Amino acid sequence: MKRDTDPHKAPSRGSGGKGDYRGWRAILNPLWCYYGFLATVVATTVFGLMMVFSSSAVDLVAQGSSPWSQVIRQSIYAVVGLLLALLAVRISIDRYRSWSTGFLIVSQGIQLLTRTPLGRSANGNEGWISVGGISMQPAELLKLALCLWLPQALIEAQRQVGKDSDLKSLAKAYAKPAAGFIVSFLLIMLGKDLGTAMIIVIIGFVAFLVSGFPLRWLLSLAVLGMAAVIGFSVYGNSNRTQRIMAAYGKCSADDIQGVCYQSIHGLYAMASGGLTGVGLGNSREKWNYLPEAHNDFIFAVIGEELGFVGAAMLILVFVVMGWCMLRIALTTRNRYAGMVLICLDVWLVGQALVNICVVLGLLPVIGLPLPFVSAGGTALISCLASAGVALQMIRTQPDVKAATDGS
């Protein structure tokens, strides 16, 4: 008997013959999603190193430093992140579930260090710590910890609720996940980090939503959460208030050289790129015009140098990344793994969307890096580690598990 070796046809264990992934249905193939996710992570990381060099070299030369210094540091961070990703892939899901509480507590403790003499401030954000000349942003670790802990806590809460969904039973069952989330949120808000707080709220909203928490209560809490993000962030901070107002109003002559300066030059960069860009390395705005060109506004440099085509291709890569995680989350038999994948999806792809919207002037400047692409050690290491976690969760899907057993 001739054996079926069609690579587009995944094994159909108990699927009733629905494993045919020929043609356009290839995007539904779990194996395609597994390798597609891996490819997007590698592609964005390598592309990010290239763009970090392109966007930072000019400023470094102007400061009398080596034009390679920033990309060398970023490459070291990438290697560290890759090693952590390889370790994350080897950790079993049961251990993730059992270790998630401890990881959250440790992450919250490190975040609390930002309120000690170890804390450092950057651009109004007090969410940094510095030890021995090495700086890190603990909020990046806290995002990963929440993505691992919230699903486990919410699954346990739903088991306690059962079929009884009155307010008293909901409050009792969901007290633990709500308390852990609120503490994490408040620790971020103490550092006046509007961007990270927004991502934390979105992660929490989606996690509670997919866990089965009643939508009518969830929407009310989400509105309160977003109001708290905006209220706490602008209170006593006139600069951040002006940035929010400038994003949805008109910039005065004074604002053009002040609060609107970064946004305007980001738009200048995007407009200068046209369809195909001015060429890799040929950005004009990175010549000390565009602040944070290698970090929060690196997408503007991408748009200028590679044009609409390059920017659209990068967005497409993030779409593929998000689709791959979502597809596996909807088909895996492991509920915890599926919820973790959705949380990671919201974090990585959602943050990319917010960053791009900020550069395009659709959102106020809130200081969020572009995942895998922007310069920054803690951000890149956390993103790569989360990618390793995602790969392990993806392997719970039966077809992927069969194909990757022993690897």
C-alpha positions, 0 to 999 in steps of 0.5 A: 500500500502506498503511504500518503506523504502529502506535506499539506495534509496533517494527521487527522486523529479523530478529526473526521477527515478534516485534516486536508490543508491544501491551497488557502487552507494551509493557513489553518494547518497547525504545523504551518502555524507552529513554523510560521510563528517561529519564522516571524519571531526570527524574522522580526528579531533579525530585522530589528537588529538591522533597523536598530543599527540604521536608526542609531548609528548617526546619533552615536557618531555625533556623540563620538561613540562607535556606530556599532555600539548600540547594535552590539548591545542589542545583539547581546540581548538577543542572544540572552533572549534566545537562550531563555527562549530555548530554556522556556521551550523545555519547561513543561506546562505543568511546571508553568502552572505550578511556578506561575504564582511564584513568578508573579510574586517575584516580578511584583517584588522586582517592580516594587524596587522601582520605588527604592533608591535603585529606581531610575526615571527616564522620560517621565517614566519611573519604572526602571531600576539600575544595579551595578550600571545595568538598567532594566524595566521590571514591567516587561517581566511582570507582563510575562508573569501575568500571562502565565498566572492569570489563566491558571487563577481564572481557570481555578476561579471558574471551577469554584463558580460552577453554574452559580453566577450571582454577584456574591459567588463571582466576587468570592471566586474571582477575588484571587485573580482580581487581587493579583491583577490589581496589585500588578496594575497599581505597581505599574501605575506607581511608575507613571508608565501609561503605555505598559499600564494600558497593555496590562489592562488589555491583557487582563480584560481579554484573560477575564473575557475568555475565562467566561467572566460575565461580560456585563460586569467585565465591561464596567470594570474595563471602563473603570480600569482605563479611566484609572490609567488615564487619570493616574497618568495625567494627574500632576503631569502637565506634559503627558496631559498636553501630549494626549490633548495634542494627539486629538487637537491642533498643535500651536506654534509653540507645540510644534517645537515642544509637545508635538515635536516627536509626533510631527517628525514621526509623520514627516518620516512616514510621509517622506518614505512614499511607496518604496522608501528613501533606501535602507540607511538613508533616513533624514529624520534620524539625523537628530530630528526624530527623538527615540528613532531607535526605540519607540519611533523606530517604525517611523524610520522603517516607513521612511527608509523602506516606504509603505511596502516595507512598513506593510510587510512588517505589519503583515508579519505581526498579523501572521504571528498573531494569527498563528497563536490565535489559531492554536489557542482555538484548537488546542485541547489544553485550556491553560495553554490556549489562554496563555497563548491568547494573553501572549498574543494580546501582549505582543501583537497588541503592543505592536499595534499600539506602537504603530498607532502612536507613530501614525498619530492615532494615539498619544505618545505613551512610550511603548517599544515595538516588540522584537524590533525596538532597541531595549534589553529588557523588552527584547529579552522578555519578548524572546522568552515569551516566544519560547513559552508560546512555542511550548504552548503551541506544542500542546496542539495534537498535530504539532505535538506528534510532529515535534515529539523528541525535538 
